[in-house]
Amino acid sequence: MIDEKREKPLDCFIEVSINLEENKNGVSYKEINPFMEEVLKFKNINVIGFMMMAIKNDTYDDILKQFKALKYLKERVEKDFNIKLPYLSMGMSDDYKEAIEAGSTHVRLGRILWNL
C-alpha cells in the first residue's frame, strides 16, 4: 500500500466516475464520501483533487455538463470534509476546451501536440 511504502506524503488525484461507465475506472460519485473518509485517514496520501474522463463523442454541451458535475462534486466534498482540493484534472486532446471552460486546472494532452 502506498501509505506504508512512502516516507513522506504523496500528492494524489482521485479518479471519479461521474458517468458510471463500465469500461472506465474510478470511484463512483455516489461513493465518494465513504471513500474520502477512508483515504483521509492515511498520513502519506495527500489528496490534491479529482480527475475524470468524459464520454467520448458526446456533444460539447454534454461534455461540459460532465466536467461541471465533477467541479460541483469537488466543491461539495471540500465543504463536507472541511478540506481544500485545489486541482481538477479533466480534459484530453478531444475535449480540453470544454474542460478549461468548466474549471479544469490540469489537462492531459497527447495526440493533439503532434498535430500542431
Stockholm file with secondary structure:
# STOCKHOLM 1.0

chainA/1-116         MIDEKREKPLDCFIEVSINLEENKNGVSYKEINPFMEEVLKFKNINVIGFMMMAIKNDTYDDILKQFKALKYLKERVEKDFNIKLPYLSMGMSDDYKEAIEAGSTHVRLGRILWNL
#=GR chainA/1-116 SS CHHHHCSSCEEEEEEEESSCCTTSCSEEGGGHHHHHHHHTTCTTEEEEEEEECCCTTCCHHHHHHHHHHHHHHHHHHHHHHTCCCCEEEECCTTTHHHHHHHTCSBCCCSHHHHTC
#=GC SS_cons         CHHHHCSSCEEEEEEEESSCCTTSCSEEGGGHHHHHHHHTTCTTEEEEEEEECCCTTCCHHHHHHHHHHHHHHHHHHHHHHTCCCCEEEECCTTTHHHHHHHTCSBCCCSHHHHTC
//
